[in-house]
Amino acid sequence: MKSNVICYKPIGIIHTPFKEPKGVPIQPSAARGIEGKVEVFPEYVQGLKDLEGFSHVVLIYHFHLAKPGSLFVKPYMDDEYHGVFATRAPSRPNPIGLSIVRLVKVRGNTLHVKDVDIVDGTPLLDIKPYVPDFDVREVERIGWLENNIHKLSKARDDGRFIIE
């Protein structure tokens, strides 16, 4: 019988100006211009070959400071509870985060990035190139966010999902 446990090993650490979750922009588009560095551990550096040819990368990471997930959450941009899978809340059954950031340059084992909405010290699980032809789709609806998307530019983490 197969195990139900899946283990991932971090490939690096994300460094940003945000020393705690509270106050962090909640999406990269609300973090324009905020700089960070992604430190890739030495054993993975060869995997960075040719990455600098891309303007944006997808960072996949572990929400290491998020409290255990609930199936109903009150997201940052609404006062109503929603199913966790209809949100991007960090407290989820598998606390995995995803951010598309601008890649400024690669120097050795360090990616210099902009538009970072991630807490300093966050464990990095993977990096993928962002390719609009692969990833962009026409979207007809955005659910409950339709009436709340205007709040994005000012929305910040208020600490509701942090481990206490």
Helices and strands as residue ranges (DSSP letters): E 12-15, G 28-30, E 35-40, G 42-48, G 51-53, E 56-62, E 72-73, E 82-83, G 84-86, E 96-107, E 110-114, E 122-129, H 132-135, G 143-147, G 149-154
